[in-house]
Amino acid sequence: MSKQIIAFFASSFLCVSLSIPAKAEEKTGVVAAVDRDGGLITFADGTSFKVPTGFNYAAVTPGMEAHVIFGEVAAQ
């Protein structure tokens, strides 16, 4: 019985720890430029963000306000 309780708590701990999202940051700003060839969106303050492959560029235009959620990408 005690092995089952320990297994239950261990699996519960793993489920909870895997559901916590990785550290991400957020930024809101006005889009200054959209570089489709380079895959970048640049805000008016000069901050640039690389967008994922398959990004819908039609949804973003210069002058609009955008909210970006981003995280560090491991070097490859």
C-alpha positions as CSV (number, residue, x, y, z in Angstrom):
1,M,0.0,0.0,0.0
2,S,2.8,2.4,0.9
3,K,4.5,1.8,-2.5
4,Q,1.2,2.8,-4.3
5,I,1.0,6.0,-2.2
6,I,4.6,6.9,-3.1
7,A,4.0,6.1,-6.8
8,F,0.8,8.3,-6.7
9,F,2.6,11.3,-5.2
10,A,5.5,10.9,-7.6
11,S,3.3,10.8,-10.6
12,S,1.3,13.7,-9.3
13,F,4.5,15.7,-8.9
14,L,5.6,14.9,-12.4
15,C,2.2,15.9,-13.9
16,V,2.2,19.2,-12.1
17,S,5.9,20.1,-12.9
18,L,5.3,19.3,-16.6
19,S,2.3,21.5,-16.8
20,I,4.2,24.6,-15.5
21,P,5.1,26.7,-18.6
22,A,8.7,27.6,-19.3
23,K,9.7,31.2,-18.4
24,A,8.4,33.5,-21.1
25,E,8.5,37.2,-21.5
26,E,6.0,39.6,-23.1
27,K,6.2,42.9,-25.0
28,T,3.7,45.2,-26.5
29,G,4.6,47.8,-29.0
30,V,3.8,49.4,-32.4
31,V,5.1,47.5,-35.4
32,A,7.5,49.6,-37.4
33,A,8.6,47.0,-40.0
34,V,7.9,43.5,-41.2
35,D,10.7,41.6,-42.9
36,R,9.3,38.6,-44.6
37,D,12.6,37.5,-46.1
38,G,14.4,37.7,-42.8
39,G,11.5,36.5,-40.7
40,L,11.5,39.5,-38.4
41,I,9.1,41.9,-36.9
42,T,10.6,45.2,-35.7
43,F,8.8,47.4,-33.1
44,A,9.1,51.2,-33.2
45,D,11.5,51.1,-30.3
46,G,14.0,49.1,-32.4
47,T,13.3,45.7,-30.8
48,S,13.2,42.9,-33.3
49,F,11.6,39.5,-33.0
50,K,12.2,36.4,-35.1
51,V,8.9,34.8,-36.1
52,P,8.3,31.0,-36.6
53,T,8.2,29.3,-39.9
54,G,4.8,29.4,-41.5
55,F,3.9,32.8,-39.8
56,N,0.9,34.6,-41.3
57,Y,2.4,37.9,-42.3
58,A,-1.0,39.2,-43.6
59,A,-2.0,39.5,-39.9
60,V,0.7,42.1,-39.1
61,T,1.1,45.5,-40.7
62,P,3.3,48.4,-39.8
63,G,1.6,50.9,-37.6
64,M,-0.5,48.4,-35.7
65,E,0.0,47.5,-32.0
66,A,1.1,44.0,-31.4
67,H,1.7,41.8,-28.3
68,V,4.5,39.3,-28.4
69,I,5.1,36.4,-26.1
70,F,8.7,35.1,-26.5
71,G,11.4,33.0,-24.9
72,E,15.0,32.2,-25.3
73,V,15.8,29.8,-28.2
74,A,18.7,27.4,-27.7
75,A,21.6,27.8,-30.1
76,Q,21.8,25.1,-32.8
